Amino acid sequence: MSSLPITEQLERRTAEFLARVHRLFIDGEWTEAESGQILEVINPATGRVLAKVQAAGAQDIDKAVRAARHAFDEGPWPRLAPPERARLMLKLADAISGARDDIAYLETLDNGMPLSSAVRAVGLATAHLGYFAGWCGKLEGRTHSVGQPDMHVYTVKEPVGVVGAITPWNFPFVMEIDKLGQALAAGCTVVLKPAELTPLSALRLAELVREVGFPKGVINIVVGHGESAGAALVEHELVDKVSFTGSTATGKWIVGAAAGNLKRVTLELGGKSPTIIFPDAELPKAIPGAAMHVFANTGQVCVAGSRLFVHRKVFDEVVAGIAEVARTLRVAPGIDPSSQLGPLVSRGQLDRVAGYIKSGVEEGARIVQGGGRLGEEGYFVQPTVMTQARSEMRMMREEIFGPVVAAVPIDEDDLDAIARHANDTQYGLAAYIWTRDVGKVHKLAGKIRAGTIHVNGGLPLDPAVPFGGYKQSGWGRELGAAGIEAYLETKAVVVRL
């Protein structure tokens, strides 16, 4: 059930927000887009236009970057005392908390997620921003003992500079806050480009940034298409770092485009995460856990456990249990209080997921549950469970980003063989292990090449835990100390006494 009542006041405020044609937020002011382009935002639960926003072009991106550059080179932000930076960040966190209902409602209309999920997401974002604010006074260098006498050597940490932050559409607000929070704590200035499919929560955030009173140019928020605004941001010579979350294909393009001035790059990309269930697992927990690790947020999760490897002794029981979870999940518009899964984010995503299900069947897989579209309005799809999958199938090799899981029986007790199944992918973002054998957990965790190993359910995204992937799942880490470090340069000072 939703934890947020939809009141008349909330609906009125939201309607007023949606009725405006939103401009770009540059240098602390709402700015008309020089591109003259208007972007239509679609409600994925209905397929109808929800709002219209101005879309940035290359000239607009240049204006935003130059504002951020001036704020970094000439403005107060990098030179503010750490407690002052933290104070403003915490003030923004409080403002977000006060606007929780408005942001969550916009997120549901824009992205499609259930309202209860959107409320939790805004709560997470608030907590994450508070965590990052705590780092402002902890960015410390070191003194170093060197081999020559009469030398004093120390290092200092300095902000990398202007950051171009490009966020995805699956968890818009949390991702926007995570990138902003890390960059701000490090003393950087930011040009944030939210996903064009889901820009509304970022625009509401811009209103709060202005209300809180951040110095001009420190946070700039520009909506635009990836191929125009995103490309211009990545290629801009005055941007010192790009932090991108999205597809592996786009991440590879960014690597090449960033070469112009050798800007720093952090990439959080795709995944094809394995879930491994041993016969000694606590199945009443493992079955719903494994199900929701792929069905949550309608499968639009980079760490979705979409490859399910189950020991043959419990294979039938596990597959039947996950199919039952899929059958009973309530798929409905996010504003429906009973909704457990919302729609896919767009018509394109609906066609993509349907294409993977179709290709799986054509290559010999069998649908156990789901497999079809739900209704004629909006972009709803049934949570889908498939068996008789083989490693060479497209649905086993490529990221689907939808509520589709392929189950494969395994006979091996040999952990090396199981790890080969898990590692048989170009990705390495996450993995899930279900067993009561702690020795087996640690041995197998050491063999799987993935950035995060979740055991018996694991932990929701926590700002203290570094997040990222091996192989083609990305470069670098976000969150935790490693995430903050990615926004810093290390300077050595060498003094002969």
N, C-alpha and C positions, 0 to 999 in steps of 0.2 A: 504493500500500500504506500501511496505517496506520503511523505512527511511534510508536504507543503500544500496548504489549502489555497486554491485559486480564488482569491477574493475579487470583488468588483474593483477595488482600488488597484490591485496588481494588474488586472486586465486593462484598466484604463491607462495606467502608466506605460504598460507595454505597447498598447495601441498607439499612444502618442509617440513613443520611441520609433516604432516601425513606420509611422507615417512620414517621418522626416527622410529626406534624401541626404544621407550622411556624407560629410566631407572628410578630407584627410586631416590627420592631426600632426602638424609639423611646427616645430619650434614653439610649442606651447599654445598654438592657435589652430582653430578650425580653418582649413585652407581649401579653396576651390581647386579641383584637379585640372591642370592645364591640358591633360589628355582629352578632356571633354567626354570621356567614356562613362557610361553607367552600367553597373553590374547588377543583375537581378539575382536576389537570394531566394532560393526555392525551399519551401517547407516539404521535407521528404515524406511526411505523413500524408500529404495531400497531392503533391506534385504541382502545387500552385505557387505563384509568386508571393513571397512573404514580405520582402522589403527591397528597396533599391539603394545602392550605395555608389558613390563616385569611385572610379577605378584609376589608380595611379599609372602613369606611363613613365618613360625614362626621364623626362624633365622633372616630374614630381619626385621621383626617387633621388635625383641629383640634389634637389632642394632639401629633402629630408636628410640626406647624408651630410650635406654641407652644414646644416643646422647642428647635427650631432658632432661633426668635426669641430665646429666653433665652440660648442659647449664643452668638449673635451680639452681642446688646446687653450682656450681663453676663459672658459667658464669656471664656476666654483666646484663642480661635482668631484673631480678627481682629487681636489685639494681640500675638500671638506674633512673635518675631523671625523674619524670613524663613528663616534657616537652620534654625530649629526646625520650621517648617511643612514645609520640604523634607525634613527628617530623618524625620518621621513618614510622609510620602508615600512616601519611598524604602523605609522599613521595611515599609509595606503592599505595595509592589511586590515586595519580597523574599518576603513571606509568600505572595503570589499565585504567584510562581515556584515556591515550595516545594509549593504545593497544585495545581500545573498539571494533574496527571493527574486528580485528583478533579473539578476544574472542567470540564475538557475532556470527561470522560465524562458528567457531568451535562448539559452543553450538547448533546451528541449525542443523548442520550435525550430531552431536552426539546424541542429545536428540530428534530432530524432530520438535521442536517448530518453529512457524513462525519467520522469521528473525526480523521483527519489534518487536516481543515480546522479542527476545534475546537482541536486542539493549536496550530496556527498562530495562531488567533485569540487564545488566551490569551497566547501569546508576544508578539503585537502589543500587547495590552492592557498587559502588563508594561512594554514599551518606551515606550508612550505615557505611562504614569503617570510613568516616570522623566523623560521629556521635560518634562512639565508641572511636575514638582518643580523643574526647573531655572529656571522662570520666577519662582519665589518672590522671588528677590532682584533681579529685573530690571524691576520695575514702577515706572518712574521718571517723574516729572513734568519740567517744563522751566521755565527762567526766560525772561521775555518782555520784549523792548524795546518800550516804549510811547511815545506822542507827547508826554507831559508830563514835565517834569524832576522830580527828587527823588521818583521813584516806584520801588518795588521790587515787581515782579509775578512771581509764580510759580504753577505749577499742581502739584497732587498727584493721584495716583491712589488711589482708595479702593474697597473692595469694595462691590458693589451691595446686599448684604444677604442675605436668605433666598432661596434658589433652589428652585423646584419643578422637578425634572428628570423628564421622562417619556420613557421609552425604548421602542424598537420590539422586535419579536420576531425579526427576520431575522438580526441579529448581536447577540444580547443582551449578552454580557459586554463586548465591545469598546465598545459604545455606552454602557453603564453607566459604565465607567472613563473614557471620554472626557469625559462630562458632569461626573462627579465631579472628575476631575483638573483641569479648567479652573477650576471653581468654587472648589475648595480652594486652588489656587495663588493665586487672587485674594484669598483671605481670607474667602470666603463660607461660610455653613453651608447644608446641603442636606437636602431631603426628596426621596428618589428613589422614584418609582413605576415599577417594571419592567412590561413588558407582561404581562397576566394569562395569556397563552398560554405564556409561557416565563419563569417567575419563579425557577427553581431556582438558577441561577448567582448571582443577586443575593442570595439567602438565604445561599448559601455565602460570598459576599463579606461579608455582615454578620457572620458568625462571625469572619472574619479581621480586620475592623475592630475588633471587641471584643478579640480577642487582642492586636492591635498596641497598643491603648491610646489611641485617639483620645479627646479630651475629650468628655464626654457632650453629646449634642444636636448635635454637628457634622455627623454623618452619620446620617440616619434612613432606613430602608428599609421601605416599606409596600407590600404586594401588594394589589391590588384591581381592580375593573372600571373601565373608562374612564368610563362614564356616571355612576358614583357617586364612587369615590375620585379618579379623574382630574379630574372636574368640580369636586369640592370643593377640590382642590389649586389648580387654576387660578383659581378664584373667591375664594380666601381673601384677606382684606384684609391679612394680615400677611406675605404672600409678595411679595417685591420684584421677582422675575424668574421667568419660566417659560422653560425650554429644552425644546423638544418636537421629536421626530423621529417622523414617521408620515405619515398620509394628508393630502392637501391639504384634503379636506372637514373633517377634524378641526382642521386648522390654521386654517381660516377661522373655525370656532366659537371657537377659543381667542382669536383677535384680539378678538372681541366680548366674550367673558367676562373678558378681562384689563382691560377698560376701567374697571371699578369703581374701582380705585386707580391706574390708568394704569401698571400694572407693566410692566417691560421684557419684551420677548418676542424669542426667537430661534426660528425655525421652519426645520427641514430637512424638506422635503415630497416630493411625488412627482416622477417623471421619465418621460420618453418619449424616451430619448436616441437620436440618429441615429448610425449607423456609415456612413462614406463610404469606398468602396474605388475607387481610381483604377486604370486599366489598367497603370500603371507600378509598382504596389505589389509588394512582395516576397511573392507569394501563398503560398508555403509557410509563412510566418509569419502573414500576414494572415488566412488561412482559419481556422486553429485559434484565433487570437487573437480574431477577430470572433465565432466560435462560443462561446467561453467567456465573452466579455463579456455574453452573454445567458443561457447555460446554467448558469454557476457558481452555486452555492448554490440550485440548482433554479429559477433565474430570479428568486428573491426578493431582488432587489438594486435599490435606488432608481436606480442609474446604469446599469441594464441597457441594452445597445444593441439595443433591440427593433425599431427601424426600420432596415432595412439597404438602403442606396442603393449600387448597384454599377453601374459603367460597363458599357454593353451589350457592349463588346468582350470582357469577362471574366465577364459575368453568369452564363452557364451553368456555367463552371468553378467559380466561387465558390459558387454555390448547391449544386452537386453535392458540393463539398468539405465544406461545412457540414453538408449532409444526412448525409454519411458520418460526420462527427464525432458527430452526433446519434445515428446508428444504433449506433455502437460504444461510446458511453458506458455504463458499468456503473451502472445504477440499482438501488440496494439499500439496506437499512437502514444507517444510519450506522456501526453497530458492526461491520458486515461489513468485514473488511480490504480487500476489493476494491472497495468502494463509491466511486464518483466523484460521484454525485448521490444525495442522500437523498430522502425524501418531501417533499411540501408540508407546511406546518406544521399544517394543520387540515382537517377535512372542509369547512368553509366555503370555505377557499382552494382546495381541489380543485374544488368546484362552480363557483367563480368562474372559474378558468382554463378548465375545460371549457366554460363558457358563452361565453367569448370565442372559443374555437376554433370552436364551433358557429355563433356569429354571423358569424364570418369566412367560413365556408363558405356560409352562407345569403346573404351579400352578394356572393358570387362569387369568393372566394379559393380557391386550390387547395392541398391538403395534399401536400407533397412527401415529408415524412418525419414519422412519429409521429402525434400527434393523439389518442391514446387513453389510457385508464387502464391501469395495470399492476397485475395481481393484484386480489384481493378484500380483502386485509387491508392496512390502512394507507392512506396518501394519496399513492400513487405515480402519476406521469404521465410519458408518453414525452416526451423533448425533441422539439419540433415545429418544422418549417420549412414556411413557407407562401409562395406566390407569387401573382401576379395580384391583389395588394392595391392599393387605391386610397386616397387621402388622406382621403376622407370616411367610410371604414369605422370602426366602433367600435374594432376591434382596432388601428387606426392612430392613433386619437385618445386612447384611454384607457389608463391604466397597467394592465397585465395582472398583473404581479408573479408570473410563472410562466415556465417555459422555452419560450417561444414567440417566434419571430422571423418577421417579414414582410419579404420581399425585393422590392425595386422596382428595375427597370432605369432608368438615366439615360443620356441621350445627350449632355447638355450638357458642353461644356468651359468654358462661361461660369460663373465662380465665383459671380457674383451669383445666377444661376438655381439653382445647387446649394445655396447658402445659403438660398434661399427654401424649398426642400424641407426642409432641416434645421430651419428656424425655424417651420415650419408646425405648431405645437403650442402649447398653453397652458403647457407646461413649458419649463424651461431649466436643467437640472441638469448634464448632461455631453454630450460629443460625442466621437466617435472618427474619426480621419482616418488612412488608410493610403495613403501615396505616398512616392516617393523624391525628389520635387521640393520642396526646402526653401522656395523662393519661394512655391510654391502653398500650402504649409502655413501660412506666416505670413499670407498674404493671406486665406485662408479662415478661419483662426482669428479674425481680426479681424472677420469678417462674421457668425459664428455667435454667437447670444445664449445662452450657457451658462456656468455657473460654472467648469467645468473642461473643457479640451480635451486629449484624450489623442492623441498622435501615434505611430503605429507601435507601439502597445502601451501606451505611457504608463507610469505609476507606480502601484503599489498605494497604498492609503490611508496617508499619512505624516503624523505629528502636526505637522510643521513647515509643511505646505501648507494654506492656508485652503480650506475646503470649504463649498459652499452653492450656491444657484441663482438664476437670473433668473426673472422672471415668477411663475407660480404654483408654482414649486419652492421658494419659501421667502423668509424674511427673514433678513438677516444672514449671518454666517459662523461656522463652528466650526473649531477647530484653528488652529495657528500663532499669530502675534501678534494677528491679527484675532479669533481665538476667545477668547483671554484678555481682550482689550479689551472684549468683550461682557459680561463679568462685573464691569466696573469703572465707577465714576463719575469724572468729572474735576472737581476743585474748584479754582477760581482764588482766590488770596490776593493782595489788593491793599493795599500798605502805602505810606502817605505818609511820607517820611523827614524 
